[in-house]
Amino acid sequence: MPPSRLLLLSFSLLFTVLSPAADDYQPGPDSKPQEGVPKGDVLKFEFKSSKIFPGTVRDYWLYVPKQYTPDTPACVHVNQDGIQNLAPVVFDNLIAKKEIPVLIGVFVMHGRVPASDPATQLDRFNRSVEYDGLGENYARFILEELLPAVEKIVLPDGRPIRLSHNGNDRSIGGSSSGAIAAFTAAWERPEAFSRVFSSIGTYVDQRGGNDYPVMIRKAEPKALRVFLQDGSNDANGTGGNWFLANNEMLSALEFAGYESNHVWGDGGHNGKHATAIFPDAMRWLWKDWPKAVTKGVGSKAPVMEVLGAGSEWQLVGEGYGFTEGPAVNAKGEVFFTDIPNSRIHKVGLDGKVSVFAENTGKANGLMFGPDGRLFACASGNKQIVAYDEAAKMTVIAEGIDSNDLCIGLNGNLYVTDPPHKQVWLIKPNGEKSVVDTNDKSGIAFPNGLRLTPDQSLLLVADMRGQFIWSYHIEADGTLSAKQPYHHLRIPDGLMESGADGMTLDTKGRLYVATHAGIQFCDQAGRVNGIIAKPQRKWLANVVFGGANFDELYACNGDKVFKRKTQVKGVRSADATIKPEKPRL
C-alpha cells in the first residue's frame, strides 16, 4: 500500500465533493504467510452458559502462537465478530519479528438466542444489544464469563491457557458495532483493557454511542491507547454519519489527552482498509510494551484543571459498614459516619483515623456549624443532634426522618427528609418548619443539600431524578424560586442519577456524588467534568479537607478515599464568598 494512503484526510474535504471511492486496499506482506515463521494454532469453541446474556449461544475461536508457554501469562487480544483482518497470520508475523508480545487471540461472535423451531421462527440476534449498547454488561461478559472459560482450556499438546489479567497486557478490537463494543469494554474497564483497535466504528445513535465524544471530554481521562480507522464513504444513515462520528471521536480523544492514532481513507463500510493497515495498527498499539499506557497528557478537559497531573485516589480507611456524611472542621480534619455501626470517625491531619463518637443513632449526614459544633442527622432516632469537641451530644430537634443537613453562618439549619419528600428549616432558637414539600412534579427523593458560597441559594439533590434543585433563600430562611437547575448525566441503562452528597469549591463549582462518579457543575448548572469513583460501589458523599482544603474526600461503600486537587473547598461555617460570574 503506498504511504500516501496513510495520510490524514483534511477536515476541509468533509465539505467538498469527494470522488467515488477506489476502495482497493490490499493487504501487505505482514498479512500473508511468510516462510520460516512459526504458525500458531486456531481452535473453535462454543459458549452457551452466559448469565449476563441469558439463553445466548455463540462461537469463538482461540489463536495460540507457537511461542506461547504457560510459564508466563500471555498477553491477550479480544476481537468481536469472530476472526477479522487476517489477524492470526498478522500475529504470527509480528510475534516472530518481536514487534508485538506473545499474545493469545480470542475471537468471539455476538450471541443469539436460538429459536424453538428454526423452520418457522427466527433466532433472537443479540449483536446490537451487546455491541451498540453502552454500560458495562458486555465488558462483564468478556471478563467474568468468556475469558475465565478460555483459561479452563487445555490445548491438544497439553499446554494450559494462562492469560494476563493486567489491562496493559490486553488489547480489544472490532469493526462497525464490534468497534464500539471494544471501545465500550475498555472505557468501562480500563484496568482490564488498555489498547483499542476501532475500524469503521459505529459511534452514532444506534443505542446512544453518539454520546461518547461528549463523555470523553467530560470524564476523567483513562489509561487507554486508541487507534481509529474509517473512510470518507462510510455509512450515512438514521443514526448519523459514521465518518463524521469517528472524526468527533478523534477530536474528543485528542482534547482529553488520550494516546490516539488514526488512519482515514476513502473506503466504505467494509473491512478492506482495516485489513490493510491492521499490522501497523497493532505495532502502534503495542509500541513500548511493557511500558504502561499513559493518560491525560496535555489534556484540555476541565476535570484536569481540578485534579492536575498525577492525582490519584488514596485509601484513607476501610472495613466500615457503610460510609457517609463527610464534614470538615476549621482545621481541615474530616469526620465521617459509619451508619450500620452507629459511629462517627475522625481523620486527623496526619491521616490517622480514630473513633470520635459511638452510639450515634445511626448518624448519617454531618456538617460543622459556625460555633464549631458538629451537627448530625441521627436518622435512627429521628433526631438532629450536635457534638462539641469532646463528643458530648446535645439534641437540637426531634421527629424528623433526616438524611442530610447543612447550616449557614446565621445558624439556620436545613435538613432533607426523603420519606416525606420534604426540606426542613431549624432556626437557632429550635423552631422548626417545613420549607418545601414536593408533589409529583417535584423532588422524588431529596438527599444531599448545600449552601452556595455566598449563602444566597440552597441546592438539593434528587437521588431518583436527574437534577440538583436550586432555591433562593429569603431573609427569614424560607425558600422561593424553586427550579431544577444542575443537569446531571445519567449512565446508560439507569433511570436516576443517584445524586447523593455534595460539596463546593471557592469558585462556586458544585461536586455531586452520583452513579456516574463525582460530577462537578459550574454555577450555570452545567456538568463540566466527571471524576471517576474510587471503587465500583455506592458513592455516597464528598467533601474537601486537609490543612489547605485541597484534598477531595469520598465516602464510597465500605471505604473512604482522598485525592489531591488544584482547587480548594469552601465551608458554609466560614465567611461567605461571592464567586466570579460564570461564562454564560
C-alpha positions as CSV (number, residue, x, y, z in Angstrom):
1,M,0.0,0.0,0.0
2,P,1.5,3.4,-1.0
3,P,2.5,5.6,2.0
4,S,0.3,8.3,0.6
5,R,-2.8,6.3,1.5
6,L,-1.9,6.7,5.2
7,L,-2.0,10.5,5.0
8,L,-4.8,12.1,7.1
9,L,-7.9,13.3,5.3
10,S,-8.1,17.1,5.8
11,F,-11.2,18.3,7.6
12,S,-11.8,20.6,4.6
13,L,-12.5,17.6,2.5
14,L,-15.6,16.9,4.6
15,F,-17.3,19.9,2.9
16,T,-16.2,19.2,-0.7
17,V,-17.5,16.8,-3.3
18,L,-15.4,13.6,-3.0
19,S,-14.6,11.4,-5.9
20,P,-16.0,7.9,-5.8
21,A,-14.1,5.6,-3.5
22,A,-11.4,3.5,-5.1
23,D,-11.7,1.1,-2.1
24,D,-9.0,-1.0,-3.5
25,Y,-6.9,-1.5,-0.3
26,Q,-4.7,-4.6,-0.4
27,P,-3.1,-6.5,2.4
28,G,0.7,-6.2,2.7
29,P,3.4,-8.8,3.4
30,D,2.7,-8.8,7.1
31,S,-0.8,-10.1,6.4
32,K,0.4,-13.1,4.3
33,P,2.1,-16.3,5.5
34,Q,5.9,-15.9,5.5
35,E,8.4,-18.7,5.0
36,G,10.1,-19.7,8.2
37,V,7.5,-18.0,10.5
38,P,6.0,-20.4,13.2
39,K,2.3,-20.8,12.6
40,G,0.0,-20.6,15.5
41,D,-3.0,-22.8,16.1
42,V,-6.6,-21.7,15.7
43,L,-9.2,-23.7,17.6
44,K,-13.0,-23.3,17.6
45,F,-15.3,-23.5,20.6
46,E,-18.9,-22.7,21.6
47,F,-20.0,-20.7,24.6
48,K,-23.6,-21.1,25.8
49,S,-23.6,-20.6,29.6
50,S,-23.9,-16.8,29.9
51,K,-25.8,-15.4,32.8
52,I,-25.2,-11.8,31.7
53,F,-26.9,-12.5,28.3
54,P,-29.1,-15.5,29.3
55,G,-30.1,-18.0,26.7
56,T,-27.4,-16.9,24.2
57,V,-25.1,-19.2,22.3
58,R,-22.0,-18.1,20.3
59,D,-18.9,-19.4,18.7
60,Y,-15.5,-18.3,19.5
61,W,-12.0,-19.0,18.2
62,L,-8.7,-19.2,20.1
63,Y,-5.4,-18.3,18.4
64,V,-2.4,-19.6,20.3
65,P,1.1,-18.8,18.9
66,K,3.8,-21.5,18.8
67,Q,5.9,-19.3,21.0
68,Y,3.4,-19.4,23.9
69,T,4.4,-21.2,27.0
70,P,2.3,-21.4,30.2
71,D,5.3,-20.4,32.3
72,T,4.2,-16.7,31.8
73,P,0.7,-15.5,31.5
74,A,0.2,-14.4,27.9
75,C,-0.9,-11.1,26.6
76,V,-4.5,-11.1,25.1
77,H,-6.3,-9.6,22.1
78,V,-10.1,-9.9,22.0
79,N,-12.0,-9.3,18.8
80,Q,-15.7,-9.0,18.2
81,D,-17.5,-10.7,15.2
82,G,-15.0,-13.5,15.1
83,I,-11.7,-13.6,13.2
84,Q,-11.1,-10.4,11.1
85,N,-8.3,-8.6,9.5
86,L,-6.3,-11.8,8.8
87,A,-5.3,-11.5,12.5
88,P,-3.8,-15.0,13.0
89,V,-1.4,-14.5,10.1
90,V,-0.6,-11.0,11.2
91,F,0.1,-12.2,14.8
92,D,2.3,-15.0,13.5
93,N,4.5,-12.5,11.6
94,L,4.6,-9.7,14.2
95,I,5.3,-12.1,17.1
96,A,8.1,-13.7,15.1
97,K,9.7,-10.2,14.5
98,K,9.2,-9.3,18.2
99,E,7.1,-6.3,17.1
100,I,4.3,-7.3,19.4
101,P,4.5,-9.6,22.5
102,V,3.4,-13.2,22.5
103,L,-0.3,-12.9,22.7
104,I,-3.3,-15.2,22.6
105,G,-6.2,-14.1,20.4
106,V,-9.8,-14.6,21.4
107,F,-12.2,-14.0,18.5
108,V,-15.8,-14.1,19.6
109,M,-19.2,-13.8,17.8
110,H,-22.1,-12.0,19.2
111,G,-24.8,-14.0,21.0
112,R,-28.1,-15.3,19.6
113,V,-31.0,-17.0,21.4
114,P,-31.9,-20.0,19.2
115,A,-35.5,-20.3,18.0
116,S,-37.5,-23.2,19.2
117,D,-38.4,-24.1,15.7
118,P,-35.8,-22.8,13.2
119,A,-38.0,-23.7,10.3
120,T,-40.8,-21.3,11.3
121,Q,-39.1,-19.0,13.8
122,L,-36.2,-16.5,13.8
123,D,-33.3,-16.6,16.3
124,R,-33.1,-13.5,18.5
125,F,-29.9,-11.8,17.5
126,N,-28.0,-10.0,20.3
127,R,-25.5,-8.2,18.2
128,S,-26.9,-4.7,18.6
129,V,-27.8,-5.3,22.3
130,E,-24.3,-6.5,23.1
131,Y,-22.2,-4.3,20.8
132,D,-24.0,-1.0,20.4
133,G,-25.3,-0.9,24.0
134,L,-23.4,1.3,26.4
135,G,-22.7,0.4,30.0
136,E,-20.6,-2.5,31.5
137,N,-22.6,-5.6,30.5
138,Y,-20.5,-6.6,27.5
139,A,-17.3,-5.9,29.4
140,R,-18.6,-8.1,32.2
141,F,-19.4,-10.8,29.8
142,I,-15.9,-10.8,28.4
143,L,-14.2,-10.5,31.8
144,E,-16.4,-12.6,34.1
145,E,-17.6,-15.3,31.7
146,L,-15.7,-15.7,28.4
147,L,-12.1,-15.2,29.5
148,P,-12.5,-17.4,32.6
149,A,-13.8,-20.1,30.2
150,V,-10.8,-19.7,28.0
151,E,-8.5,-20.2,30.9
152,K,-10.0,-23.6,31.6
153,I,-8.9,-24.8,28.1
154,V,-6.1,-27.2,27.8
155,L,-4.6,-27.4,24.3
156,P,-4.2,-30.7,22.5
157,D,-0.5,-30.7,23.2
158,G,-1.2,-30.3,26.9
159,R,-0.4,-26.7,27.4
160,P,-2.9,-24.9,29.7
161,I,-4.1,-21.5,28.8
162,R,-2.9,-18.8,31.2
163,L,-3.9,-15.2,30.4
164,S,-2.6,-12.0,31.9
165,H,-5.2,-10.1,33.9
166,N,-3.3,-6.8,33.6
167,G,-5.0,-4.3,31.3
168,N,-1.7,-3.1,30.0
169,D,-1.2,-6.6,28.6
170,R,-4.6,-6.6,26.7
171,S,-6.0,-5.2,23.5
172,I,-9.5,-5.3,22.2
173,G,-10.9,-4.5,18.8
174,G,-13.6,-4.9,16.2
175,S,-15.3,-3.3,13.3
176,S,-18.6,-1.3,13.0
177,S,-20.7,-2.2,16.0
178,G,-17.9,-4.5,17.1
179,A,-15.6,-1.5,17.3
180,I,-17.8,0.5,19.6
181,A,-18.2,-2.7,21.7
182,A,-14.4,-2.8,22.0
183,F,-14.2,0.8,23.0
184,T,-17.0,0.5,25.5
185,A,-15.4,-2.5,27.1
186,A,-12.2,-0.6,27.6
187,W,-14.0,2.6,28.6
188,E,-15.9,0.8,31.3
189,R,-12.9,-1.4,32.4
190,P,-9.7,0.4,31.6
191,E,-7.9,-1.6,34.2
192,A,-8.7,-4.7,32.1
193,F,-8.1,-3.3,28.5
194,S,-5.6,-0.6,27.7
195,R,-5.4,-0.9,23.9
196,V,-8.3,-0.4,21.5
197,F,-8.5,-1.1,17.7
198,S,-11.6,0.5,16.1
199,S,-12.4,0.0,12.5
200,I,-15.4,1.9,10.9
201,G,-16.7,2.4,14.4
202,T,-20.4,2.9,15.0
203,Y,-20.2,5.9,17.2
204,V,-23.7,7.1,16.1
205,D,-27.1,6.9,17.7
206,Q,-27.8,3.2,17.5
207,R,-28.0,2.8,21.3
208,G,-26.5,6.1,22.5
209,G,-23.0,5.7,21.1
210,N,-23.2,9.3,19.8
211,D,-22.7,10.4,23.4
212,Y,-19.1,9.2,23.6
213,P,-17.4,12.4,22.2
214,V,-19.0,14.4,25.0
215,M,-18.4,11.8,27.7
216,I,-14.7,11.6,26.7
217,R,-14.4,15.4,27.1
218,K,-16.1,15.5,30.5
219,A,-14.8,12.3,32.2
220,E,-11.5,11.9,34.0
221,P,-9.1,10.5,31.3
222,K,-8.5,6.8,31.4
223,A,-5.3,4.9,30.6
224,L,-6.3,4.0,27.1
225,R,-4.5,3.9,23.7
226,V,-6.9,4.1,20.8
227,F,-6.4,3.5,17.1
228,L,-9.3,4.6,14.8
229,Q,-9.8,3.7,11.1
230,D,-12.5,4.9,8.8
231,G,-13.3,6.0,5.3
232,S,-15.0,9.1,3.9
233,N,-17.5,6.9,2.1
234,D,-18.6,5.1,5.3
235,A,-22.3,4.7,6.1
236,N,-24.6,7.7,6.5
237,G,-28.0,6.7,8.0
238,T,-30.7,7.5,10.5
239,G,-28.2,7.1,13.4
240,G,-25.8,9.6,12.0
241,N,-22.8,9.8,9.7
242,W,-20.2,7.2,10.6
243,F,-17.2,9.1,9.2
244,L,-18.2,12.4,10.9
245,A,-18.7,10.5,14.2
246,N,-15.3,9.0,14.0
247,N,-13.8,12.4,13.5
248,E,-15.7,13.6,16.6
249,M,-14.2,10.7,18.5
250,L,-10.7,11.6,17.4
251,S,-11.2,15.2,18.3
252,A,-12.5,14.3,21.7
253,L,-9.7,11.9,22.4
254,E,-7.1,14.5,21.5
255,F,-8.9,17.1,23.6
256,A,-8.8,14.9,26.6
257,G,-5.2,13.9,26.3
258,Y,-5.5,10.2,25.2
259,E,-2.9,8.4,23.3
260,S,-4.7,8.2,19.9
261,N,-3.8,7.5,16.3
262,H,-5.9,7.2,13.2
263,V,-5.9,6.5,9.5
264,W,-8.6,7.9,7.3
265,G,-9.2,6.8,3.8
266,D,-11.9,6.9,1.1
267,G,-13.4,3.4,1.7
268,G,-16.9,2.4,2.5
269,H,-18.4,0.4,5.4
270,N,-16.3,-2.7,4.9
271,G,-13.1,-4.2,6.3
272,K,-10.7,-3.7,3.3
273,H,-8.9,-0.7,4.6
274,A,-8.8,-2.0,8.2
275,T,-7.3,-5.3,7.0
276,A,-4.6,-3.4,5.0
277,I,-3.5,-1.3,8.0
278,F,-4.0,-3.8,10.7
279,P,-0.3,-4.8,11.1
280,D,0.7,-1.1,11.5
281,A,-2.2,-0.5,14.0
282,M,-1.0,-3.5,16.1
283,R,2.6,-2.3,16.1
284,W,1.4,1.1,17.3
285,L,-1.0,-0.2,19.9
286,W,1.7,-2.4,21.4
287,K,4.6,0.0,21.0
288,D,6.9,0.3,24.0
289,W,5.2,-2.6,25.7
290,P,5.5,-3.5,28.7
291,K,5.7,0.3,29.4
292,A,2.3,1.3,30.7
293,V,-0.1,3.3,28.6
294,T,-0.3,6.9,29.8
295,K,-3.4,9.1,30.4
296,G,-4.4,12.7,30.3
297,V,-1.1,14.0,28.8
298,G,-1.7,17.6,27.6
299,S,-5.4,17.2,28.4
300,K,-7.7,20.3,27.9
301,A,-10.5,18.7,29.8
302,P,-11.8,20.8,32.8
303,V,-11.6,17.8,35.0
304,M,-7.8,18.0,34.8
305,E,-7.9,21.7,35.9
306,V,-9.5,20.4,39.1
307,L,-7.3,17.3,39.6
308,G,-4.0,18.2,38.0
309,A,-1.4,15.7,36.7
310,G,-0.6,12.8,38.9
311,S,-3.6,13.0,41.2
312,E,-4.9,9.5,42.1
313,W,-7.2,8.1,44.8
314,Q,-5.5,7.1,48.0
315,L,-7.2,4.9,50.6
316,V,-7.9,6.6,53.9
317,G,-9.8,3.9,55.8
318,E,-11.6,0.6,55.2
319,G,-13.6,-2.1,56.9
320,Y,-16.7,0.0,57.6
321,G,-20.3,-1.0,57.2
322,F,-21.3,2.0,55.0
323,T,-19.6,5.3,55.0
324,E,-21.4,8.6,54.7
325,G,-21.7,12.3,55.7
326,P,-18.1,13.6,55.4
327,A,-17.7,17.0,57.1
328,V,-14.6,19.2,57.7
329,N,-13.8,21.4,60.6
330,A,-11.8,24.7,60.6
331,K,-8.5,22.8,60.9
332,G,-9.2,20.7,57.8
333,E,-9.8,17.5,59.8
334,V,-12.5,15.3,58.2
335,F,-15.3,13.5,60.1
336,F,-17.5,10.7,58.5
337,T,-20.2,8.3,59.6
338,D,-20.3,4.5,59.6
339,I,-24.1,4.2,59.6
340,P,-24.7,0.5,60.3
341,N,-22.2,0.6,63.2
342,S,-23.5,3.9,64.5
343,R,-20.2,5.6,64.7
344,I,-18.6,8.9,63.7
345,H,-14.9,8.7,62.8
346,K,-12.3,11.4,62.6
347,V,-9.4,11.7,60.1
348,G,-6.6,13.7,61.6
349,L,-4.2,15.9,59.6
350,D,-1.7,13.1,60.0
351,G,-4.0,10.8,58.1
352,K,-4.8,8.6,61.1
353,V,-8.4,7.5,61.6
354,S,-9.9,7.4,65.0
355,V,-13.4,6.9,66.6
356,F,-14.9,10.3,67.5
357,A,-18.4,9.1,68.8
358,E,-20.2,5.8,69.4
359,N,-23.9,5.0,69.6
360,T,-24.8,7.9,67.3
361,G,-28.3,6.8,66.5
362,K,-27.1,5.7,63.0
363,A,-25.8,9.1,62.2
364,N,-25.9,10.0,58.5
365,G,-25.2,13.5,57.2
366,L,-22.8,15.7,59.1
367,M,-21.7,19.4,59.0
368,F,-19.8,21.8,61.2
369,G,-21.7,24.9,62.3
370,P,-20.2,28.4,62.8
371,D,-20.0,27.7,66.5
372,G,-17.6,24.8,65.9
373,R,-20.0,22.1,66.8
374,L,-20.6,19.0,64.6
375,F,-24.2,18.7,63.6
376,A,-25.5,15.3,62.7
377,C,-28.7,13.6,61.3
378,A,-29.3,10.8,63.9
379,S,-31.6,9.1,61.5
380,G,-32.2,6.0,63.7
381,N,-33.5,8.2,66.5
382,K,-35.3,10.8,64.2
383,Q,-33.2,13.5,65.8
384,I,-30.9,16.3,64.8
385,V,-28.0,16.5,67.2
386,A,-24.8,18.4,67.8
387,Y,-21.4,17.3,69.2
388,D,-18.9,19.5,70.9
389,E,-15.1,18.9,70.6
390,A,-15.3,16.3,73.4
391,A,-18.0,14.4,71.6
392,K,-20.7,15.5,74.1
393,M,-24.0,15.3,72.3
394,T,-27.0,17.7,72.5
395,V,-30.4,17.2,70.9
396,I,-31.3,20.1,68.6
397,A,-34.6,18.8,67.1
398,E,-36.7,15.6,67.1
399,G,-39.4,14.0,64.9
400,I,-37.6,14.4,61.6
401,D,-36.7,11.5,59.2
402,S,-33.5,13.1,58.3
403,N,-30.9,12.2,55.7
404,D,-28.5,15.2,55.3
405,L,-28.1,18.7,56.6
406,C,-26.3,22.0,56.0
407,I,-26.0,25.1,58.2
408,G,-25.3,28.7,57.4
409,L,-23.4,31.5,59.1
410,N,-26.7,32.7,60.6
411,G,-27.2,29.4,62.3
412,N,-30.2,28.4,60.1
413,L,-30.1,24.6,59.6
414,Y,-31.7,22.9,56.6
415,V,-32.5,19.2,56.6
416,T,-33.7,16.8,53.9
417,D,-36.5,14.3,54.8
418,P,-36.6,11.8,51.9
419,P,-39.6,9.6,53.1
420,H,-41.9,12.6,53.2
421,K,-40.2,14.5,50.3
422,Q,-39.6,17.5,52.4
423,V,-37.0,20.1,53.3
424,W,-37.0,21.4,56.9
425,L,-35.7,24.6,58.4
426,I,-34.5,24.6,62.0
427,K,-33.7,28.0,63.4
428,P,-31.1,28.8,66.1
429,N,-33.9,29.0,68.7
430,G,-35.0,25.4,67.9
431,E,-38.1,26.5,65.9
432,K,-38.6,24.0,63.1
433,S,-40.8,24.2,60.0
434,V,-41.2,22.5,56.6
435,V,-40.0,24.9,53.9
436,D,-40.5,22.7,50.9
437,T,-42.9,19.8,50.3
438,N,-42.6,18.1,46.9
439,D,-45.6,16.9,45.0
440,K,-45.4,14.6,41.9
441,S,-43.7,17.2,39.9
442,G,-41.1,17.9,42.5
443,I,-38.1,16.1,44.0
444,A,-38.7,12.4,44.1
445,F,-36.0,11.7,46.8
446,P,-34.4,14.8,48.4
447,N,-30.9,13.8,49.6
448,G,-27.8,15.9,49.9
449,L,-28.1,19.6,50.3
450,R,-25.6,22.5,50.4
451,L,-25.5,26.3,50.5
452,T,-23.7,28.2,47.7
453,P,-20.5,30.0,48.8
454,D,-22.4,33.3,49.1
455,Q,-25.2,31.5,51.0
456,S,-27.9,33.0,48.8
457,L,-29.1,29.7,47.4
458,L,-29.9,26.3,48.8
459,L,-29.1,23.3,46.5
460,V,-30.9,20.0,47.0
461,A,-30.0,16.7,45.3
462,D,-32.7,14.4,43.9
463,M,-31.3,10.9,44.1
464,R,-34.1,9.4,42.0
465,G,-34.1,12.2,39.4
466,Q,-31.7,14.0,37.0
467,F,-31.4,17.4,38.6
468,I,-30.0,19.3,41.5
469,W,-32.7,21.7,42.6
470,S,-32.0,25.4,43.4
471,Y,-33.9,27.6,45.8
472,H,-33.5,31.2,46.6
473,I,-33.2,31.8,50.4
474,E,-35.4,34.6,51.7
475,A,-34.4,36.8,54.7
476,D,-36.5,34.8,57.1
477,G,-34.9,31.5,55.9
478,T,-37.8,30.4,53.8
479,L,-37.3,29.2,50.2
480,S,-38.5,30.6,46.9
481,A,-37.8,30.4,43.1
482,K,-37.5,26.6,43.2
483,Q,-36.1,25.2,40.0
484,P,-34.5,22.0,38.6
485,Y,-31.1,23.6,37.9
486,H,-28.0,21.5,37.7
487,H,-28.4,19.0,34.8
488,L,-26.6,15.7,35.7
489,R,-25.6,12.8,33.4
490,I,-27.3,9.5,34.0
491,P,-25.4,6.3,33.0
492,D,-27.0,4.3,30.2
493,G,-29.4,1.7,31.5
494,L,-30.3,3.6,34.6
495,M,-33.3,5.8,35.3
496,E,-31.9,8.0,38.0
497,S,-28.7,9.9,38.7
498,G,-28.1,8.5,42.2
499,A,-27.3,12.1,43.3
500,D,-26.3,11.9,47.0
501,G,-23.9,14.1,49.0
502,M,-22.4,17.3,47.6
503,T,-19.7,19.9,48.3
504,L,-18.4,23.1,46.7
505,D,-15.2,24.9,45.9
506,T,-14.2,28.6,46.2
507,K,-15.1,29.1,42.5
508,G,-18.7,28.0,43.2
509,R,-18.4,24.7,41.4
510,L,-20.8,22.0,42.8
511,Y,-19.4,18.5,43.2
512,V,-22.1,15.8,43.4
513,A,-21.7,12.1,44.3
514,T,-23.6,10.2,41.6
515,H,-23.8,6.8,39.8
516,A,-21.5,8.2,37.1
517,G,-18.9,9.4,39.5
518,I,-18.3,12.8,41.1
519,Q,-20.0,15.2,38.6
520,F,-19.0,18.8,39.0
521,C,-21.0,21.7,37.6
522,D,-20.4,25.3,37.0
523,Q,-22.7,28.0,38.5
524,A,-24.8,27.9,35.4
525,G,-25.8,24.3,36.2
526,R,-23.8,22.5,33.5
527,V,-21.7,19.4,34.1
528,N,-18.1,20.4,33.3
529,G,-16.4,17.2,34.4
530,I,-16.8,13.8,36.0
531,I,-14.2,12.4,38.4
532,A,-14.0,8.6,38.5
533,K,-15.3,6.7,41.5
534,P,-12.5,5.2,43.7
535,Q,-14.2,1.8,43.6
536,R,-17.3,0.2,42.0
537,K,-19.6,0.7,44.9
538,W,-22.2,3.3,46.0
539,L,-20.6,6.7,46.0
540,A,-22.4,8.4,49.0
541,N,-20.7,11.8,49.6
542,V,-17.7,14.1,49.1
543,V,-16.0,17.0,50.9
544,F,-12.8,19.0,50.6
545,G,-10.5,18.6,53.6
546,G,-6.9,18.7,54.7
547,A,-4.9,21.6,56.1
548,N,-5.3,23.6,52.8
549,F,-8.8,22.2,52.0
550,D,-7.4,20.9,48.7
551,E,-7.9,17.2,49.2
552,L,-11.2,15.7,48.0
553,Y,-12.5,13.0,50.3
554,A,-15.0,10.4,49.1
555,C,-17.2,8.0,51.1
556,N,-17.5,5.0,48.7
557,G,-19.2,2.0,50.2
558,D,-17.1,0.4,52.9
559,K,-14.1,2.6,52.3
560,V,-13.1,6.3,52.5
561,F,-10.6,7.7,49.9
562,K,-8.9,11.0,49.2
563,R,-7.0,12.7,46.4
564,K,-5.1,15.9,45.9
565,T,-6.7,18.7,43.8
566,Q,-5.8,22.1,42.4
567,V,-8.9,23.7,43.9
568,K,-10.0,24.5,47.4
569,G,-13.2,23.7,49.1
570,V,-15.4,26.1,50.9
571,R,-17.2,25.7,54.3
572,S,-20.6,27.3,55.0
573,A,-19.3,27.9,58.6
574,D,-16.8,30.4,57.3
575,A,-17.1,33.8,55.8
576,T,-19.2,34.0,52.6
577,I,-17.6,34.2,49.2
578,K,-19.0,35.8,46.1
579,P,-17.7,33.6,43.3
580,E,-16.9,35.1,39.8
581,K,-19.8,35.4,37.4
582,P,-20.0,32.2,35.2
583,R,-19.5,32.3,31.5
584,L,-23.0,32.1,30.0
